[in-house]
Amino acid sequence: MGAELQIDLSRKNSRLAGRRHVQVPVKVRRPSQNWFKSQVADLSVTGFRLQSFMKLATGDTLWVMLPGFEGRRAHVLWTRGHEAGCHFERPLHPAILDHIVRISQ
């Protein structure tokens, strides 16, 4: 049906969009589970770096609720300790990114 986003994970540090450093509290959950408090450390319109004690694995689907916004679906691309790199299913609007960066300062 719709066009799917193709991500080349073979290139180390390949990015779809420039990331911005933030430190914002978020809520995350797996589908059909309860919300869990976590933190987003880097954010771009296409994804984020999550800092969480939630056990995640590459390929997991989760919902993340940024401050002031409804939850949005994301997919885990990588994990390292208590961090995970996640990709939004639908990109953020640039105004949402700007707002989150502004409130994180």
N, C-alpha and C positions, 0 to 999 in steps of 0.2 A: 504494500500500500504506500506508505510514506517513504521518503528518503531516509536512510539510516546513516548516522555519523560513523565514519571509519576512523579508527585511531591506530596509528603506527606506534606500537610500544617497543619496537626494536631499537629505536633511537633513544639513547639515554638523555634525559632531561628535555625531551621534546614537549612542547607546549602548544596548545591551541590558541591561548590568549595570555596576555601579560597578567601576572599575578600581583596583588597588592598585599602588603603586610598588614594584618589586623590581629587583634586579640579580642574576640567577641564571644560571649556565652551563647550557646545554642542548645536546642533540644534535638536529640536524634532517637530514632526507633527503627526497628525492623518491622516489616509489614505484620500487622495483627499483634503487635507487642506494645508495651508501655513506653512512654517517653523517658529518656535518660539524659541527664545534664552532661554537656561536654563543652568543648571550646574549638573555635575555628581560628587557625593561626595564619593562614594565607588564603586569599580569595581572588577569584577571577570570574568573568562571566560564564566560564565553562566548568569551573570546579573549585575545589578547596582542599586544604590540608586540615584534617580533623585530629584533635588531640582528645583522646577518650580512653576510659578504662573498660569500655565495651569491647568484647572480643569480636573482632571482625576478620574476615578472610577475603582475599581477592575474588571478585565476582559477586559478593553480597550486594543485595539491594537494600537501601535504607531510605528513610525520610528524614530530612533536616529542616528544622524550623529556625530561620534567622530572626533576630529580634524585630518585632513589629510586622512580620509577614507570616503567611500560611506556610505549612510544610510543603516541601517540594522533594520529588524523588531524585535519588542519586545512586550511583554504582561505585563500588570500591575497586580501584585500579591497582593499588598496592598497599601493603601494610609493613610497618617497621616498629616493633615494640608497641607503644601506646599511641602510635600515629597511623593515619591512613590517608592516602590520596584518593579523592573522590571526584567523580565526574557527574555534573547535573544532567538529568535526562533532557531537560529543556534549558537553554542558556538563560542566565539572569538578564534582565533589562539593564543597560548601563546605568540608569538612574538609581536602581536598587543597589548596585555595586557602590556607586558614589555615596549613597546614603549610609551604607554599612561602614565604609571607610571613615566617613565623617564622624559617626557616633563612636567609633573605636578609638578615636584620638583623645 
